């Protein structure tokens, strides 16, 4: 009995020592590298990548905006973008932060299962892989670490993330010199495909510097820096030639809010990214109301925020009729509603901004978008109400309309979805466009 007790105590001491050692290393801000592996000659950018060319990144193609991805778009069944996580948030343990990031990644993967709500075998098409978790907390006692690039007044210096001064903190040495690579260079070299920053007063939701293309998927030489608000990438950031994807991790909110926030980056792909996606996806998000329904507003985001009463729209005729109902919007009525799905702030039955839990029953083509399986080759419309998304009303998704966000995404046409465009050709999966 005494021997067993001694063994148990020894194991307990070893466990505590291991945890304390881990925290000690964190205080040194050494970070946690999964891959790429570091050697004397620099980072092996292909380390950990697959040779399977139906998965991206792979050993043949691993940088954002790679022509290979554009040329092989239809062959890519899964995206495994490599993400660098930078933690500036004091007052939260590293274990809590890492667990939250894992939940966000899992939520994004869940949302990328095409028709996953009715197909248990549906595979995730967007699976983020954390390649480095960089602990840049400090003992300043402030909510945000002083390692966070900041101005004299303490406000976040956006461009500072991309400057030479911050490069050393990232810890990636250039293989051809003794200097450290800037954040933008990590994107250019394909070491990372996205960067998530933990800190409430740092990034705002999802940001990016996105390449723009013409109808033949040729790069126009222009970038869009206003992805869910505009972001200052600075001179160094703008030297980056490929698409940059940035995301906020807010530990003061839940996973549903993170999913909601990143949803705006998906929406923004449709506007100003490339003509093909705008053509096939605008109706899905109801972003084409002026053109399709001769509405005085382009989309439902024209509705005001936080007014009383909050209702901006009403529905009739099983949701086929929509009408504006407040003085903040021009008078409008349409009897052809339900041909699309919805947007991050607007489920198909939403009457105001963020009305994602409405019990109204309306008809929409969410589940059949692009399938042309209805009358006269239209998309079949089915009943939508909040009951359909309650399966995701759990601790993992239940804030910021997270349950609706998962359902919305699971209806986004993905790999071999069977959806077709107006030209009758198979619709490209929308997910690879994130990294064009």
VENBELFEN-V171359 format. One record per residue. N is the residue number from 1. SS is DSSP state (H for helix, E for strand, - for the rest). OMEGA is omega in whole degrees, -180 to 180 (999 if undefined). D_LAST is the distance of its C-alpha to the last C-alpha in whole Angstrom. Layout:
N/SS/OMEGA/D_LAST + N/SS/OMEGA/D_LAST
This chain:
1/-/-179/64 + 2/H/179/64 + 3/H/179/62 + 4/H/180/59 + 5/H/180/59 + 6/H/180/58 + 7/H/180/56 + 8/H/179/54 + 9/H/-180/54 + 10/H/178/53 + 11/H/179/50 + 12/H/-180/50 + 13/H/179/50 + 14/H/179/48 + 15/H/179/45 + 16/H/180/46 + 17/H/179/46 + 18/H/-180/42 + 19/H/180/41 + 20/H/179/43 + 21/H/178/41 + 22/H/179/38 + 23/H/179/38 + 24/H/178/40 + 25/H/179/37 + 26/H/-179/35 + 27/H/177/37 + 28/-/179/36 + 29/-/-180/33 + 30/-/-179/32 + 31/-/-180/29 + 32/E/-175/28 + 33/E/173/26 + 34/-/170/25 + 35/-/6/23 + 36/-/179/22 + 37/-/-180/26 + 38/E/175/27 + 39/E/-179/30 + 40/-/-178/32 + 41/-/179/29 + 42/E/-177/26 + 43/E/175/24 + 44/-/-172/23 + 45/-/-179/19 + 46/-/-178/19 + 47/-/178/22 + 48/-/-179/22 + 49/-/-179/19 + 50/E/173/20 + 51/-/180/20 + 52/-/-175/19 + 53/-/172/17 + 54/-/178/16 + 55/E/177/15 + 56/E/-2/12 + 57/-/179/12 + 58/E/-176/15 + 59/-/177/17 + 60/-/-177/16 + 61/-/-176/12 + 62/-/178/11 + 63/-/171/9 + 64/-/177/6 + 65/-/178/4 + 66/-/177/7 + 67/H/178/8 + 68/H/-179/10 + 69/H/180/7 + 70/H/-179/7 + 71/H/-176/11 + 72/-/-176/12 + 73/H/-173/10 + 74/H/180/13 + 75/H/-176/15 + 76/-/-179/13 + 77/-/-180/16 + 78/E/176/15 + 79/E/177/12 + 80/-/-177/14 + 81/-/-179/12 + 82/E/-174/15 + 83/E/172/16 + 84/E/177/19 + 85/E/179/21 + 86/E/-176/23 + 87/E/176/27 + 88/-/-168/29 + 89/E/175/31 + 90/-/175/34 + 91/-/177/37 + 92/-/-178/35 + 93/-/178/35 + 94/H/179/32 + 95/H/178/33 + 96/H/-178/32 + 97/H/-179/29 + 98/H/180/28 + 99/H/180/29 + 100/H/178/27 + 101/H/178/24 + 102/H/180/25 + 103/H/178/26 + 104/H/179/22 + 105/H/-180/20 + 106/H/179/23 + 107/H/178/22 + 108/H/178/19 + 109/H/179/19 + 110/H/-179/22 + 111/H/-178/20 + 112/-/175/18 + 113/E/-177/21 + 114/-/-179/21 + 115/-/-179/24 + 116/-/-179/25 + 117/-/178/28 + 118/-/179/30 + 119/-/-176/28 + 120/-/-180/29 + 121/-/-178/28 + 122/-/-179/24 + 123/-/174/22 + 124/E/-180/19 + 125/-/178/16 + 126/E/-175/14 + 127/-/-179/17 + 128/-/178/16 + 129/E/178/18 + 130/E/-180/20 + 131/E/176/20 + 132/E/175/23 + 133/E/-172/25 + 134/E/-179/26 + 135/E/178/29 + 136/-/171/30 + 137/-/176/33 + 138/-/-179/36 + 139/-/-175/39 + 140/-/-177/39 + 141/-/178/40 + 142/-/179/38 + 143/-/178/35 + 144/E/-179/32 + 145/-/175/33 + 146/-/174/34 + 147/-/176/31 + 148/-/178/29 + 149/-/-176/28 + 150/E/177/30 + 151/-/-178/32 + 152/-/-179/36 + 153/-/178/37 + 154/-/180/34 + 155/-/-176/31 + 156/E/176/28 + 157/-/-173/27 + 158/H/-176/23 + 159/H/-178/22 + 160/H/178/25 + 161/H/-173/22 + 162/H/-175/21 + 163/-/178/24 + 164/H/-177/26 + 165/H/-179/28 + 166/H/-175/26 + 167/H/-178/25 + 168/H/179/28 + 169/H/178/28 + 170/H/171/24 + 171/-/179/26 + 172/-/180/24 + 173/E/177/26 + 174/-/-177/25 + 175/-/-177/26 + 176/-/179/27 + 177/-/-179/29 + 178/-/-177/31 + 179/-/178/29 + 180/E/-179/26 + 181/-/175/22 + 182/-/-179/21 + 183/H/179/18 + 184/H/179/16 + 185/H/176/17 + 186/H/175/16 + 187/H/-177/12 + 188/H/-177/13 + 189/-/-180/15 + 190/-/176/13 + 191/-/174/16 + 192/-/176/14 + 193/-/179/11 + 194/E/176/12 + 195/E/177/16 + 196/E/-177/18 + 197/E/178/22 + 198/E/-179/25 + 199/-/-175/27 + 200/-/-177/28 + 201/-/-179/28 + 202/-/175/25 + 203/-/173/22 + 204/-/176/22 + 205/-/-179/20 + 206/E/-179/16 + 207/E/178/15 + 208/E/171/12 + 209/E/-162/11 + 210/E/176/8 + 211/E/177/7 + 212/E/-174/9 + 213/E/174/9 + 214/-/-175/12 + 215/-/178/14 + 216/-/180/13 + 217/-/174/9 + 218/-/179/10 + 219/E/-177/9 + 220/E/-175/12 + 221/E/-179/13 + 222/E/179/13 + 223/E/173/11 + 224/E/-179/12 + 225/-/-179/14 + 226/E/179/16 + 227/-/-175/14 + 228/-/-174/18 + 229/-/-176/20 + 230/E/-173/19 + 231/-/180/19 + 232/-/-179/21 + 233/-/179/18 + 234/H/-178/21 + 235/H/-178/22 + 236/H/179/21 + 237/H/-178/17 + 238/-/173/17 + 239/-/179/17 + 240/-/-175/14 + 241/-/-176/12 + 242/-/177/8 + 243/-/177/7 + 244/E/175/10 + 245/E/179/11 + 246/E/178/14 + 247/E/178/17 + 248/E/170/21 + 249/E/-177/23 + 250/-/-176/26 + 251/-/179/29 + 252/-/177/31 + 253/-/-176/30 + 254/-/-178/29 + 255/H/178/26 + 256/H/180/26 + 257/H/177/25 + 258/H/179/22 + 259/H/176/21 + 260/H/-177/22 + 261/H/-179/20 + 262/H/177/17 + 263/H/179/17 + 264/H/176/17 + 265/H/178/13 + 266/H/177/13 + 267/H/-174/15 + 268/H/176/13 + 269/H/-173/10 + 270/H/-176/13 + 271/-/175/14 + 272/-/180/13 + 273/-/171/9 + 274/-/-175/10 + 275/H/-179/13 + 276/H/-177/13 + 277/H/178/12 + 278/H/-178/14 + 279/H/-174/17 + 280/H/-172/17 + 281/H/-176/16 + 282/-/-179/18 + 283/-/-180/22 + 284/-/-178/21 + 285/-/-176/20 + 286/-/180/23 + 287/-/-174/21 + 288/-/-171/23 + 289/H/180/27 + 290/H/-178/28 + 291/H/-172/27 + 292/H/-174/28 + 293/H/-180/31 + 294/-/-179/32 + 295/-/177/32 + 296/-/177/32 + 297/-/-179/29 + 298/-/-178/26 + 299/-/-174/25 + 300/H/177/27 + 301/H/173/26 + 302/H/180/29 + 303/-/-180/31 + 304/-/177/33 + 305/-/167/33 + 306/-/174/36 + 307/-/178/38 + 308/-/-6/41 + 309/-/-173/42 + 310/-/-173/38 + 311/-/175/38 + 312/-/-176/36 + 313/E/172/36 + 314/E/-177/38 + 315/E/176/38 + 316/E/177/40 + 317/-/-180/41 + 318/-/178/39 + 319/-/178/36 + 320/-/178/36 + 321/E/176/37 + 322/E/-177/36 + 323/E/173/37 + 324/E/-172/37 + 325/-/174/40 + 326/-/-175/40 + 327/-/180/41 + 328/-/-179/38 + 329/-/175/36 + 330/-/179/37 + 331/-/-178/39 + 332/-/175/37 + 333/E/177/38 + 334/E/179/36 + 335/-/-179/37 + 336/-/180/34 + 337/-/175/32 + 338/-/-179/30 + 339/-/179/28 + 340/-/179/25 + 341/-/-179/24 + 342/-/-179/24 + 343/E/-176/22 + 344/-/-179/22 + 345/-/-171/25 + 346/E/167/27 + 347/-/-176/28 + 348/-/-178/29 + 349/-/-176/33 + 350/-/177/32 + 351/-/178/34 + 352/-/179/33 + 353/-/177/30 + 354/-/180/30 + 355/-/-174/32 + 356/-/-180/30 + 357/-/-179/34 + 358/-/178/36 + 359/-/176/38 + 360/-/175/38 + 361/-/180/37 + 362/E/176/35 + 363/E/177/34 + 364/E/-179/30 + 365/-/-180/28 + 366/H/-170/25 + 367/H/-177/26 + 368/H/-175/26 + 369/-/178/23 + 370/-/-176/22 + 371/-/177/25 + 372/-/-176/28 + 373/-/178/31 + 374/-/-179/33 + 375/H/176/35 + 376/H/176/35 + 377/H/175/31 + 378/-/176/30 + 379/-/179/28 + 380/-/177/31 + 381/-/179/32 + 382/E/-177/33 + 383/E/172/35 + 384/E/164/33 + 385/-/-172/34 + 386/H/179/34 + 387/H/-177/36 + 388/H/-175/33 + 389/H/-176/31 + 390/H/179/34 + 391/H/179/33 + 392/H/179/30 + 393/-/-177/33 + 394/-/179/33 + 395/-/-177/33 + 396/-/-172/29 + 397/-/-160/28 + 398/-/176/31 + 399/-/179/30 + 400/-/179/28 + 401/-/-177/28 + 402/H/179/26 + 403/H/176/28 + 404/H/-179/26 + 405/H/-180/23 + 406/H/180/23 + 407/H/179/24 + 408/H/-176/22 + 409/H/-179/19 + 410/H/175/21 + 411/-/175/21 + 412/-/180/17 + 413/-/-179/17 + 414/-/-177/16 + 415/-/179/16 + 416/-/-177/19 + 417/-/-175/20 + 418/-/178/22 + 419/-/177/21 + 420/E/176/21 + 421/-/179/20 + 422/-/179/23 + 423/-/179/23 + 424/-/-180/24 + 425/-/178/21 + 426/E/-179/19 + 427/-/176/17 + 428/-/172/13 + 429/-/-178/13 + 430/-/-172/11 + 431/H/-180/10 + 432/H/-179/7 + 433/H/178/5 + 434/H/-173/6 + 435/H/174/4 + 436/-/999/0
